[in-house]
Amino acid sequence: MGQKGKEIVEIEVKEVISDLNSAYADEWLAHFQYFLYAQIIEGIDAETLKKELEQQSLDEMNHAKILANRIIQLGGTPTTKLIETSTCGFSPPPEDRADLVHVIELVLEGERCAIEKYNRLAKKYHMKDLVTHEIFEDLLTDEVSDEEDWENFLPGLKQK
C-alpha cells in the first residue's frame, strides 16, 4: 500500500491485518465446510440443498478473496493457519448424512458467528480505516442476507 494509504489507517496496521486474517480464516473454513456438506448430504431434499450449499461455498470463497486482497494491500500475507486463526471455526457434518435440518442448523451457526464478528469489526473500523470498514460492512450485509435465506429452508424441512 502506498504512503498516503498507510497514513489514513488510524489503527496499527498489524492489528488490521490480524483482524482481516481472522476473517479470512473464517471465510475459507466456511467455504470448505459448505462444499463438504454439499458433497455428502443425501435424502429427499438433498439435491436442492446441494445447489444452495455449493453456491454458498463459492460466496464464502469470494469473501476470502476480498479479505486476502486487503491483507496483501496492507503488506501482510493471508494466513495458512486457518483453524488457529479462525473465530467461528469449522463444524464437521452430522453423522446422519440425511439429517438436513442439522446441516442447516450448522450453517446458521456459522452465519450467525460471522454476523456477530463483522458487526463488531465494522464498528471497530468505522472512521479509523474506511476501506477495511467498508469490506466488513459489505460482508455483514451478505451474511445477514444469507442467514435469512437459510432460515427460510428450515420450515419446509421440519414438516417432513
N, C-alpha and C positions, 0 to 999 in steps of 0.2 A: 504494500500500500504506500502511496505517496506521502510526502511530508505533511501536507495540509490535511489529508485524510486521517493521519495519525493524530494531528493536533486537535481535531474536533471530537475525538473519543475522550470523554471525561471520566472513564473508568480505566484502571490498569489493563492494558491490552492482554496480559497473561490471564487475567480473570475472565475477560470476554471470551478468549479462546477456550478456556476451561469450560465455561457455560455452553459455548457452541459445541464443543466436543461431547459433552454430556448429552445434549440434544441429538447430535449426530449419532451417537451410540444407540440412543432410544429408537430413533427412526430406522436405523439399519436392522436392529433386532426385531422391530415391528414388521419390517419388510420380510425378514426371514420367517418370522412366526406365521404371518398370514399366508405366505407362499407355501409353507409346510402344511398348514391346515388345509389349504386348497387341494393339495396332492393326496391327502389321506382320508378325508371325510367320505362317508358313504351314507346311503339312505334315500328316502323318497325325495326330499328337497335338496339333496346334496349338489346336484348339477347347477341349480340356480345359485346356491350359496358359493360354490366353487368359483363361478364367474365373478361374483362380488368380492370374494377374498383375493382373487388374482388381481382385480383392478385396484383394490385397497393396497395390496402389496406394491404395485407399481407406484401408487401415490406416495407411499412411505419412502420408497427408494428415491423418488424425485425430491422429497423433502430433504433426504440425506444429501443429495447433490447440492442443493441450495446452501445447506449448512457447511458442507465441505468447501464450497467456493468462497464463502465468507471467512472461514478459518484460514484458507490459503491467502486470501486478500489481506488478512491481518498479519501474515507472516508465520502462521502456525502450520501444523501438519495434522490432518484428520487422524484420530486415534485408531489404533488397531486393537486396543484393549477394551472391547465393546462391553463385556459383562461387568468389568471393574468400573467402567466409566458411566455406565447407564444408571439412571434413576428408576426407570419404570421396569427394567429387567425383561426377562423372557419367560413366557408361560408355555410349558410343554403341552401338547394336545391331550385331551382326555383319553383314557384307555379305551373307552367305548367310542369308536370312530363314527358311530351313528348318532351320538348324543349332540345334535346340532345346537340345541339350546345352550348346552355348556360351552360349546365353541363360541357362540355369540357372546355369552357372558364373559368369557376370557378376552374377547376382542373389545368389549365395552370397558372392561377393567383397564386395558391398555390405553384406550382412547381417553378415558377419564383421568388417568395419570398424566397423559400428555396435556390435557386441558388445564389441569392444575399447574403443571410446570410452565407452560407457555404463558399463562395468565400472570404468574409470578415474575417470569423473566421479561415480559413486555412491560410490566410496571417498573421493574428494576432499571431497564434501559431507556425508559421514557425520558426525553430531554437530556440524556447523557451520551447516547450513541444511537442516533436516529436510524442509521442503516440497519444495525442489529435489531433495534426495536421494531422496525417495520417487518423484518423477517419473522420475528417471534409473533407479532400481531397477525401476520398472514397465516402462519402455521396454526395459531389459535383459532382463527376463523375456520380453517379447513377441519380441524379436529372437532370443533363444536358441531359442524355440519355432519361429519362422519358419525358422531355419537347418535345424533337424531336418526340418521339412516339405519344404523344397526339396531336401535331401539324399535324401529318400525318393523323389523323382521320378527321380533320375538312373539307378538300376539298370534300370528299365523302358525308358528311352530308349536307353541304351547297348547294350542287347541287340538293338536293331532295326537 
